[in-house]
Amino acid sequence: MTRQQLRELGIPANDDDPPDSGRTFSDGGNFRIEVPTVNSVEAAARILAESKRRGLTINRITETFGMFRHTADEIRRYVELGQEYGAQILMSVGPRAIYDIGGGAQTPEGARIGYRLRGQEQVVRAVEDVKRGIELGVRGFVVYDEGLLWVLGRLRTAGHLPADLHLKSSAHCGHGNAATAQMLEMLGANSFNPVRDLTLPMIGAIRSAISIPIDIHVDNPRMSGGFVRTYDAPEFVRIAAPVYLKTGNSALEGHGTKPTMAQVDDILAQVEIVSEFIHRHYAQAQQSPAGRF
């Protein structure tokens, strides 16, 4: 009874062996490469310049330190780098529970709060953070709070924010099923990043429930499990396209840090490896060219 009712809601009833997605980005690409946790302009510049030299395409750079921890000049430089190399730049909303004075998020139990906002003043400040980023040229944002996503989506619809604003739901929200993914799409998410340890059937079920791209971690920092799923990358593309392959985090110890230049080199190596494995094991998959957002 419950499985049938879920199907009637447009949600898969189980985690079956996933079929080929058969979907693409608007440009015909099946996948794009995203490098997350690029939390300094210097790291972004080296990653983009060196990837171009190696003949690699990085479609998206994601900053996760928090916009309110960057100067206006730094944010402008991120935007300029994106324009120069044809990479989408996503900046993260700065206010979040772990930066607030409340102690709950710092406790083992309170860690489940993730990066969500505490109190309505935090919501106001988060919207202001987004508006500051927009004024500096940013058009893509990582969002950690479902209520904020709902607010930003409605402000965009009402014309108070740019119509081309891209809102990415972060893995730090802790979501990992098709029902929640569908809800976040309804709230205004333009891409959905589930938790990092989902099986292929679980990811396939999410793809069947939503139309927006899925952002999937191919590898992870030690503090998020440290697992490296390079051999799964071709399967991610096959079952979850259109998909952003989040690549390079295994070079880092954790999140919210600024990569060293040595870590940047390890990030680039992982991007190169993932690109090779997709070509080797799923050669028909097409990557979106640079400059397509």
C-alpha positions as a printed Julia matrix, in Angstrom:
293×3 Matrix{Float64}:
  0.0    0.0     0.0
  2.7    2.51    0.99
  4.83   1.73   -2.07
  1.89   2.34   -4.39
  1.04   5.58   -2.6
  4.64   6.76   -3.03
  4.46   6.02   -6.76
  1.28   8.09   -6.99
  3.24  10.99   -5.45
  5.91  10.68   -8.13
  8.44   9.2    -5.69
 10.13   5.81   -6.27
  8.92   3.01   -4.04
 12.3    1.37   -3.54
 15.99   1.45   -4.45
 16.06  -0.73   -7.57
 18.99  -1.47   -9.85
 19.19   1.94  -11.53
 18.75   2.25  -15.31
 20.68   4.63  -17.55
 19.55   8.17  -16.89
 19.38   9.23  -20.51
 19.27  12.88  -19.45
 21.67  15.7   -20.2
 22.39  19.31  -19.42
 20.88  21.81  -21.84
 24.15  21.81  -23.81
 23.98  18.04  -24.33
 26.64  17.2   -21.75
 26.13  14.29  -19.37
 28.46  15.5   -16.65
 30.44  18.42  -15.34
 33.45  18.54  -13.02
 33.11  20.51   -9.8
 36.0   21.23   -7.43
 34.62  22.01   -3.95
 36.23  23.64   -0.9
 38.26  26.1    -2.97
 38.39  28.59   -0.14
 41.02  31.05   -1.31
 41.37  33.06   -4.49
 44.96  31.88   -4.81
 43.83  28.24   -4.82
 41.09  28.99   -7.36
 43.56  30.74   -9.67
 46.06  27.87   -9.58
 43.42  25.16  -10.03
 41.86  26.87  -13.05
 45.14  27.87  -14.71
 46.81  24.5   -14.21
 43.75  22.5   -15.3
 43.67  24.49  -18.54
 47.38  23.8   -19.09
 46.73  20.07  -18.62
 43.8   20.1   -21.04
 41.22  19.47  -18.3
 37.86  21.22  -18.01
 36.63  22.37  -14.61
 33.05  23.51  -14.95
 32.46  24.7   -11.41
 34.46  26.0    -8.46
 32.77  26.01   -5.05
 33.84  28.16   -2.1
 32.65  26.89    1.29
 34.37  29.12    3.85
 31.51  31.63    3.86
 31.16  34.85    1.88
 31.18  37.05    4.95
 34.71  35.82    5.67
 36.03  37.16    2.35
 36.76  40.77    1.44
 34.83  42.38   -1.38
 38.0   42.37   -3.48
 38.48  38.63   -2.96
 34.91  37.92   -4.05
 35.34  40.09   -7.15
 38.49  38.15   -8.02
 36.6   34.83   -7.76
 34.04  36.23  -10.21
 36.76  37.44  -12.58
 38.45  34.02  -12.54
 35.14  32.37  -13.41
 34.71  34.7   -16.36
 38.28  34.18  -17.54
 38.16  30.37  -17.47
 34.47  29.76  -18.15
 33.88  28.18  -14.75
 30.75  28.66  -12.68
 31.63  30.18   -9.31
 29.47  29.21   -6.35
 29.96  31.09   -3.08
 28.59  29.82    0.23
 26.24  31.69    2.53
 28.37  32.89    5.44
 26.15  32.94    8.54
 25.6   29.4     9.8
 25.14  27.64   13.13
 28.82  26.84   13.66
 29.79  30.53   13.32
 27.05  31.7    15.71
 27.41  32.31   19.47
 24.98  29.47   20.3
 26.81  26.48   21.75
 24.42  23.77   20.6
 25.99  23.22   17.19
 29.39  22.64   18.84
 28.22  19.62   20.85
 28.19  15.99   19.59
 24.39  15.92   19.6
 24.04  19.44   18.24
 26.29  18.61   15.29
 23.14  17.27   13.65
 22.09  20.9    13.21
 24.69  21.1    10.47
 25.14  24.57    9.05
 21.5   25.62    9.52
 20.55  29.08   10.71
 19.74  29.94   14.32
 17.08  32.61   14.82
 15.44  34.99   12.4
 18.28  37.51   12.54
 20.48  34.81   11.03
 17.99  34.47    8.17
 18.1   38.24    7.59
 21.9   38.21    7.64
 22.02  35.23    5.29
 19.83  37.04    2.75
 22.04  40.11    3.12
 25.08  37.89    2.53
 23.55  36.73   -0.75
 22.7   40.3    -1.77
 26.29  41.38   -1.09
 27.53  38.55   -3.27
 25.12  39.53   -6.05
 26.36  43.13   -5.95
 29.92  41.8    -6.4
 28.95  39.68   -9.41
 28.19  36.27   -7.88
 25.23  34.38   -9.37
 25.57  30.99   -7.69
 25.21  30.19   -3.99
 25.58  27.15   -1.73
 22.66  27.04    0.71
 22.7   25.05    3.97
 19.25  25.78    5.39
 15.96  24.66    3.87
 14.12  27.72    5.17
 16.68  30.03    3.59
 16.36  28.12    0.31
 12.58  28.66    0.44
 13.04  32.39    1.14
 15.63  32.89   -1.6
 13.52  30.96   -4.1
 10.49  33.14   -3.4
 12.53  36.35   -3.5
 13.87  35.26   -6.9
 10.36  34.53   -8.17
  9.14  37.91   -6.91
 11.92  39.69   -8.79
 13.79  40.85   -5.69
 16.77  38.69   -6.67
 18.11  38.0   -10.2
 16.18  35.45  -12.25
 19.42  33.64  -13.17
 20.37  33.04   -9.53
 21.6   29.44   -9.03
 20.8   27.89   -5.63
 22.66  24.72   -4.69
 21.44  22.62   -1.77
 24.49  21.46    0.2
 25.34  17.96    1.38
 25.71  19.51    4.85
 21.91  19.66    5.03
 22.11  15.88    5.51
 19.59  14.76    2.89
 19.75  11.4     1.17
 16.44  10.25   -0.29
 14.23  10.94   -3.27
 11.36  12.46   -1.27
 13.59  15.11    0.28
 15.3   15.79   -3.05
 11.92  16.4    -4.65
 10.96  18.75   -1.8
 14.15  20.79   -2.2
 13.54  21.13   -5.93
 10.07  22.45   -5.12
 11.62  24.95   -2.68
 13.78  26.39   -5.44
 17.0   24.34   -5.55
 18.72  24.35   -8.95
 20.96  21.43   -8.01
 20.86  18.89   -5.19
 23.87  17.54   -3.27
 22.94  14.43   -1.26
 24.99  12.97    1.56
 28.22  11.35    0.46
 27.73   7.64    1.2
 24.7    6.71   -0.91
 24.71   3.5    -2.93
 24.16   3.54   -6.68
 20.53   2.33   -6.36
 19.84   5.12   -3.84
 21.25   7.7    -6.24
 19.26   6.21   -9.1
 16.06   6.54   -7.08
 16.81  10.23   -6.5
 17.38  10.78  -10.22
 13.99   9.29  -11.03
 12.29  11.79   -8.7
 13.84  15.12   -9.74
 14.78  16.98  -12.92
 17.55  19.23  -11.56
 21.23  18.17  -11.67
 22.61  16.03   -8.85
 25.96  16.97   -7.27
 27.81  13.81   -6.2
 31.05  13.53   -4.2
 33.53  11.27   -5.95
 35.98  11.62   -3.05
 35.89  13.1     0.41
 38.05  14.58    3.18
 39.07  12.33    6.02
 36.6   14.08    8.36
 33.73  13.08    6.01
 34.8    9.44    5.78
 37.79   9.74    3.48
 36.35   7.36    0.89
 37.4    7.65   -2.75
 34.84   6.44   -5.3
 36.79   6.95   -8.51
 35.55   3.69  -10.04
 31.97   4.76   -9.27
 32.38   8.03  -11.2
 31.42   6.52  -14.59
 28.41   4.88  -12.94
 27.4    8.18  -11.36
 27.32   9.67  -14.84
 25.42   6.74  -16.3
 22.62   6.65  -13.73
 22.47  10.26  -12.47
 23.09  12.51  -15.49
 22.98  15.44  -15.61
 25.48  15.28  -12.78
 28.23  17.38  -11.23
 31.13  15.17  -10.15
 32.6   16.75   -7.02
 36.28  15.95   -7.24
 39.42  16.62   -5.22
 38.24  16.81   -1.6
 40.27  13.75   -0.6
 43.32  16.05   -0.64
 41.93  17.84    2.43
 41.56  16.94    6.09
 38.18  18.62    6.47
 35.76  21.27    5.33
 35.89  25.02    5.79
 39.67  25.08    5.37
 41.89  26.87    2.86
 43.9   24.46    0.68
 47.66  24.68    0.65
 49.41  24.73   -2.73
 50.54  21.13   -2.12
 46.91  20.14   -1.55
 45.93  22.02   -4.71
 48.34  19.79   -6.66
 46.66  16.7    -5.16
 43.24  18.12   -6.08
 44.37  18.57   -9.68
 45.71  15.01   -9.77
 42.33  13.67   -8.66
 40.52  15.73  -11.32
 42.85  14.23  -13.93
 42.3   10.7   -12.63
 38.5   11.03  -12.62
 38.55  12.43  -16.16
 40.69   9.48  -17.28
 38.43   6.89  -15.63
 35.29   8.29  -17.23
 36.95   8.23  -20.66
 38.21   4.69  -20.01
 35.04   3.15  -18.57
 32.21   5.23  -20.07
 33.72   6.71  -23.2
 30.41   7.81  -24.69
 29.78  10.23  -21.81
 30.14  13.86  -22.8
 31.43  16.61  -20.5
 29.91  20.06  -20.84
 32.38  22.56  -22.33
 33.65  25.48  -20.31
 31.4   28.51  -20.16
 28.12  26.58  -19.92
 26.23  27.2   -16.68
